[in-house]
Amino acid sequence: MSLKVSPFRFVRRCVTFDDGTVSRGLTKVIKQVFSARYSYRAVVRNDAARHTHGSSIKYGKAVDRELTRWVRFGEVPNKTHAGKIVEYFEANDLVAVGAQYTVAWPDARLATQLDLVLRDERTQRLVVVEIKTGSVNRHIGTGKDLVGHPGVSNCLLHQHQLQVALGRFLLARTCGTSEADYDTLLLYANTDATIDVYRDTRIPGVTSEKVQSLLLSTAQDRTTRKRKKKRRPFP
């Protein structure tokens, strides 16, 4: 199975649709619609862990850049997290066919860029890949549920599983195919230089129909950005 050229352009972190409306970012929508009551600070209360979380965001972007160069220009990453990720792909016959691939769903005003799209040489199926760095204590929630899904923790792991599942759905929408045509892979690059891989990203108790209904019902909602704190001038 081959990957079609995306009809959407991702400019300034969003997609502008034919009717002039601007897309919402998938990660922010998941946070606002499904896990608004989640707080990383409530889970991790020590300074070291908070520092790891903050630095992992910047490092995650660096890993994304390395993997994008690997896909587009054949540049093999060094023995960093990106290098170990590539080694995992090669050991499991996973071949890259796309990086930062733009997918969207105009009806729900959603768009994002998939980290990677791979092809499994053994099955010839395309695989939607989401890569996370750090994510300390990702199995721990804040005692709250995902909105609309009683009994399902709002932990980071479930948020990430939801993200990769929706990435697959948006890919199917973009390419005019079925979700069943694609597999998913959620990969964590840990702070101890190891990687954890989830090939089955389904969440018990969460159905795609209910998730899609919630997203459509909030299509007109605005996503908010955190205001930057103004620095006080020196006296």
C-alpha positions as CSV (number, residue, x, y, z in Angstrom):
1,M,0.0,0.0,0.0
2,S,1.4,3.4,-1.0
3,L,0.9,6.8,0.7
4,K,-0.9,9.4,-1.3
5,V,0.2,13.1,-1.4
6,S,-1.7,15.0,1.2
7,P,-4.2,17.6,-0.2
8,F,-3.7,19.7,2.9
9,R,-1.0,22.3,3.6
10,F,0.2,22.7,7.2
11,V,1.2,26.4,7.5
12,R,1.9,28.1,10.8
13,R,0.8,25.1,12.8
14,C,-2.7,24.9,11.2
15,V,-4.6,24.1,8.0
16,T,-6.9,26.6,6.2
17,F,-9.8,24.8,4.7
18,D,-11.6,25.7,1.4
19,D,-14.3,27.6,3.2
20,G,-11.8,29.8,4.9
21,T,-12.0,28.2,8.4
22,V,-8.9,27.4,10.3
23,S,-8.2,24.0,11.8
24,R,-7.8,23.2,15.5
25,G,-4.7,21.3,16.7
26,L,-5.3,17.7,17.6
27,T,-3.2,17.6,20.7
28,K,-4.9,20.7,22.2
29,V,-8.4,19.4,21.3
30,I,-7.7,16.1,23.1
31,K,-6.6,18.1,26.1
32,Q,-9.6,20.4,26.1
33,V,-12.3,18.0,25.1
34,F,-11.3,14.7,26.8
35,S,-8.9,15.5,29.6
36,A,-9.2,19.1,30.7
37,R,-9.0,18.1,34.3
38,Y,-5.6,16.4,33.9
39,S,-2.6,18.2,35.5
40,Y,0.9,16.9,35.1
41,R,1.9,18.9,38.2
42,A,-0.7,16.9,40.2
43,V,1.0,13.7,39.1
44,V,4.6,14.6,39.4
45,R,5.5,16.7,42.4
46,N,9.3,16.7,42.5
47,D,11.5,19.3,40.8
48,A,13.6,16.7,39.0
49,A,10.6,15.1,37.3
50,R,9.2,18.5,36.3
51,H,12.6,19.4,34.8
52,T,12.7,16.2,32.9
53,H,9.2,16.8,31.5
54,G,10.0,20.3,30.4
55,S,13.3,19.4,28.7
56,S,11.7,16.3,27.1
57,I,9.4,18.6,25.1
58,K,12.4,20.4,23.5
59,Y,14.2,17.1,23.1
60,G,11.1,15.6,21.5
61,K,11.2,18.3,18.8
62,A,14.9,17.5,18.2
63,V,14.1,13.8,17.8
64,D,11.3,14.7,15.3
65,R,13.7,16.8,13.3
66,E,16.3,14.0,13.2
67,L,13.7,11.4,12.1
68,T,12.3,13.7,9.4
69,R,15.8,14.2,8.0
70,W,16.2,10.4,8.0
71,V,13.0,9.9,6.1
72,R,13.5,12.7,3.5
73,F,17.3,12.7,3.0
74,G,18.5,9.4,4.3
75,E,20.6,10.9,7.1
76,V,21.1,8.2,9.7
77,P,20.7,9.6,13.3
78,N,23.5,9.2,15.8
79,K,23.3,6.8,18.7
80,T,20.7,8.9,20.4
81,H,17.0,8.2,21.0
82,A,16.4,8.8,17.2
83,G,19.1,6.3,16.4
84,K,17.6,3.6,18.6
85,I,14.2,4.3,17.2
86,V,15.6,3.7,13.7
87,E,17.3,0.5,14.8
88,Y,13.9,-0.7,16.1
89,F,12.3,0.0,12.8
90,E,14.9,-1.8,10.8
91,A,14.9,-4.8,13.1
92,N,11.1,-5.1,12.6
93,D,11.0,-4.6,8.8
94,L,9.4,-1.2,9.1
95,V,10.2,1.1,6.2
96,A,9.5,4.9,6.4
97,V,7.3,6.3,3.7
98,G,6.4,9.7,5.2
99,A,7.3,12.1,7.9
100,Q,5.3,15.1,9.3
101,Y,2.5,14.0,7.0
102,T,-0.5,16.4,7.1
103,V,-3.9,14.9,7.8
104,A,-7.2,16.7,8.5
105,W,-11.0,16.4,9.0
106,P,-12.7,19.7,7.8
107,D,-16.1,18.8,9.4
108,A,-14.5,18.8,12.9
109,R,-12.0,21.5,12.1
110,L,-9.1,19.1,13.0
111,A,-5.7,18.8,11.6
112,T,-2.3,17.6,12.6
113,Q,1.0,16.3,11.2
114,L,1.7,12.6,11.8
115,D,5.2,12.0,13.2
116,L,5.9,9.1,10.8
117,V,4.1,6.8,8.5
118,L,5.8,3.4,8.0
119,R,5.2,0.4,5.8
120,D,5.4,-3.0,7.4
121,E,7.3,-5.1,4.8
122,R,5.9,-8.3,6.2
123,T,2.2,-7.3,5.8
124,Q,2.5,-4.4,3.3
125,R,0.3,-2.4,5.6
126,L,0.9,1.3,6.5
127,V,1.6,2.1,10.2
128,V,0.8,5.4,11.8
129,V,3.5,6.2,14.3
130,E,3.4,8.6,17.3
131,I,6.7,9.2,19.2
132,K,6.9,10.6,22.7
133,T,9.9,11.5,24.8
134,G,10.0,11.5,28.5
135,S,6.3,11.2,29.6
136,V,7.3,10.3,33.2
137,N,4.5,8.5,35.1
138,R,2.4,8.2,32.0
139,H,0.3,5.5,33.6
140,I,-0.8,7.7,36.4
141,G,-4.0,9.7,36.2
142,T,-5.4,12.5,38.4
143,G,-8.3,10.5,39.7
144,K,-10.5,11.7,36.9
145,D,-11.9,10.0,33.8
146,L,-11.7,10.8,30.1
147,V,-14.7,13.0,29.4
148,G,-17.6,10.9,28.2
149,H,-15.9,7.6,29.2
150,P,-16.6,6.7,32.8
151,G,-14.0,4.4,34.3
152,V,-11.3,5.3,31.8
153,S,-8.4,7.1,33.5
154,N,-7.2,10.5,32.1
155,C,-3.6,9.4,32.3
156,L,-1.1,10.5,29.7
157,L,-0.9,7.0,28.2
158,H,-4.6,7.1,27.3
159,Q,-4.3,10.6,25.9
160,H,-1.5,9.4,23.7
161,Q,-3.3,6.3,22.6
162,L,-6.3,8.5,21.7
163,Q,-3.9,10.7,19.7
164,V,-2.5,8.0,17.6
165,A,-5.9,6.4,17.1
166,L,-7.3,9.7,15.9
167,G,-4.2,10.1,13.7
168,R,-5.1,6.9,12.0
169,F,-8.7,8.1,11.6
170,L,-7.6,11.4,10.1
171,L,-5.2,9.6,7.7
172,A,-8.2,7.4,6.5
173,R,-10.3,10.6,6.0
174,T,-7.5,12.3,4.1
175,C,-6.8,9.4,1.8
176,G,-10.4,8.4,1.3
177,T,-9.8,4.9,2.8
178,S,-10.9,3.0,5.9
179,E,-9.3,3.0,9.4
180,A,-9.1,-0.8,9.1
181,D,-6.4,-0.4,6.3
182,Y,-3.9,1.0,8.8
183,D,-2.0,-0.1,11.9
184,T,-0.7,2.1,14.7
185,L,2.4,2.2,16.8
186,L,3.0,4.4,19.9
187,L,6.6,4.6,20.9
188,Y,8.1,6.1,24.0
189,A,11.8,7.2,24.2
190,N,12.5,7.0,27.9
191,T,14.9,9.1,29.9
192,D,17.2,6.1,30.6
193,A,17.8,5.8,26.8
194,T,15.4,2.8,26.4
195,I,12.3,2.7,24.3
196,D,8.8,1.2,25.0
197,V,6.6,0.2,22.1
198,Y,2.8,-0.2,22.1
199,R,1.6,-1.9,18.9
200,D,-2.0,-2.2,20.2
201,T,-3.2,1.3,21.0
202,R,-6.9,0.5,21.7
203,I,-8.3,1.7,25.0
204,P,-10.9,-0.6,26.6
205,G,-14.2,1.2,26.9
206,V,-13.4,3.8,24.3
207,T,-15.1,3.6,20.9
208,S,-14.2,5.6,17.8
209,E,-17.9,6.4,17.2
210,K,-18.2,8.2,20.5
211,V,-14.9,10.0,20.2
212,Q,-15.8,11.2,16.7
213,S,-19.3,12.4,17.9
214,L,-17.6,14.5,20.7
215,L,-15.2,16.0,18.3
216,L,-18.0,17.0,15.8
217,S,-20.1,18.5,18.6
218,T,-17.1,20.8,19.6
219,A,-16.2,21.8,16.0
220,Q,-17.1,25.4,16.6
221,D,-15.3,25.7,19.9
222,R,-12.1,27.7,20.0
223,T,-8.8,26.3,21.2
224,T,-7.1,28.5,23.7
225,R,-3.4,29.3,24.1
226,K,-1.7,29.9,27.3
227,R,-0.8,33.5,27.8
228,K,2.9,34.2,28.3
229,K,3.6,35.8,31.6
230,K,4.9,39.3,31.2
231,R,8.3,39.9,32.8
232,R,8.5,42.6,35.3
233,P,10.9,45.4,34.3
234,F,14.0,45.8,36.4
235,P,13.7,48.6,39.0
